[in-house]
Amino acid sequence: MIIEELFTDEYFQDHPSWEGVDSDEWFGYTQEDEDVAEQQAKYKAPPSTLKHNEESMLINEHLRSICLSKVNGKRLYYFRCRFGQKRSDPHFKSYHRELCANPTFEATQSMIKLISYEFLKDMEVDQWKDLPQPFKDLMKDSVAKAKSQYMKSIRLHKHSTHGNIYQVRMKSSNSNGSGSHDKLVYCNYRQVTEDLSHEPSLMDHIVSVANVGSFRHLHFGYGSKNNEIVEPEGRITRSQTNANNPKDPLPTIWDNWWYSRKNEHHLCAEGSCANLCMNLGLIPMANFIKHISLINNVETIIKEMGQEQSGHKMKNPQGSRNGQFHDPILKCLWLLQLKYHIGRQSLDTLNSFRTPTSTLNDLECITLPTILSLKSISYGEDGIMCNHVVAFWCGQIIDFEHDKSYPLTIDNLNFACGYGRKFECVTKGFSLHIPSKTWSKYCGQYVYPLVGASARLYSSYSSKKRREKQGQETN
C-alpha cells in the first residue's frame, strides 16, 4: 500500500541560468536558513487545506510583477498578483478576502530560481517589474495540471492512534487529453474536517466516516450555484433582479413546489426531479423523492419504500458503490423505476447537446420530461468547471434554486449554471418513460407525449444505428 499526501507542491527545475551562481552569496542567506524559517512557520500555521491549496493555485495563475528589496544585506523578492475581473466576483471577494485585499507576498528562493538569473541581476531596488512571460506560463501550466484531478469520494481505510488512513478516490484527466480515469490514493488526511465541514450537506457525515466499522463512503456530487451579488464591503455590483432571476423570465408555466435559493445541501438533482414530478401531477413520486433526498444508503431507501424483498440486482443499482449512492440523479431514477415503474431513456450526449446552440436546438425537439446535468465554466482566466442539475419539459427549465420555471434560452442556461458562469454542454440526461396508465391516472391534464422525431437524440437510437451499420458491412 502506498501512502501519499493529497496536496504536494509541483516539482520544478531551477532555471538553467542559475548554474554556477552561488545562491547563498546572491540572496545573502542560505537555503537551509529559509527551510528552518518555513518549518517554524508551519508549526504555527494550520495544516494545508483545500482553501489554502486553492489560493496557491490562484496566486500561481495570476502572478504579474516582481520587486527587489534589500534588508540587512539580504536580497528579498516580492511577487504581486493581478486578479482583474475576479475582483468583481462576490464569491472570490468573500471567500478569499485577505488575498484580495493584499495580493503581495514574499517569494521563496525556490520560486525565484525558476526565473532567469539574467532577468534578476539587472533589477533595481524597490522598483516593480513585470515578470517574464516564460515564468508566468510555467506557473499557469502547474495550475492546469492541478485542476486535472479532483476528489470523488473518501472513506476510512485504517484507524490508527497516529492518524487515520483514508482511501480517497480521485478523478484524473488522461495525460493525452482524451477522457479521464479514477485512481485510489491512501493518505493521512488530517485536515479532512476543516476541508469539508464548511458544507452544511456534509456536516452530519464527516464524523461517521472516521468511525471504526462504519464502512461509510462520503461521495461528492453536484454542487450549488452562486447567485450572490453583495460584496463584503456591502457594495452591490449588479441589481438583485439581474443576479437572482433569469434574463428571460417569461413565459413561466409552473411555480416550483420545493426550492432553495442557496441549495445549502446540494440537492439540485433531487429537487429538480421532485419538482418535475409535482408539475406533471405525479404527487406521490414528488413527495417520496423529497422524503429520501438526504438518504444515500441503498438498504435504507429500500426499507423506506417497503420493498425489503427486492432482488439482489435492485440492491446494487447503477450509480451506487458499496451500498451508497454517489450519483443523486441515478438514485432518483432508480426509485422511480423500482417503486413506480417509471422507466428512463438516456440522451446521446456524445453526439448531441455538445454546444450551447446544439443543446438549444436538440432540447426543442425533446417531448418527454427530462433531467439534465449542465456543465459550465467560470468566466475569466481560472476556467473552473462545474455541474448543476435541472429538469426540462414543455420548453421550460425547472431549477431547484428558483421559485418558478423559466423558458429555454441560451441566456437562461447560463443563469441556471450560476452567477459568473457560462453554460458549455449537457454531460448527461435522462427522459422519463411514464406508462400510459400512470399518465392517465396522474397527468391527465397533459397530452401523452410521444418520442417521435426526437428518437435520434437518445443513446438507444445511436446503438441501433451502429448495429445496423455493422450488419450492412458484414453482409
Buried (B, 14 or more C-beta within 10 A) or exposed (E): EEEEEBBEEEEEEBBEBBEEBEBEEBBBBEBEBBEEEEEEEEEEEEEBBBBBBBBBBBBBBBBBBBBBEEEEEEBBBBBBBEBEEBEBBBBBBBBBEEBBEEBEEEBBBBBBBBBBBEBBEEBEEEEEBEBBEEBBEBBBEBBEEBBBBEBBBBBBBEEEEEEBBBBBBBBEBEEEEEEEEEEEBBBBBEBBBBBBEEBEBBBEBBEEBBEEEEEBBBBBBBBBBBBBBBBEEEEEBBEEEBBBBBEBBEEBBBEBBBBBEEBEBBBBBBBBBBBBBBBBBBEEBBBBBBEBBEBBBBEEBBEBBEBEEBEEEBBEBEBBBEBBBBBBBBBBBBBBBBBBEBEBBBBBBEBBBBBBEBBBEBBEBBBBBBBBBBBBBBBBBBEEEBBBBBBBBBBBBBBBBBBBBBBBBBEBBBBBBBBBBBBBBBBBBBBBBBEEEBBEEBBEEBEEBEBEEBEBBBBEBBEEEEEEEEEEEEE
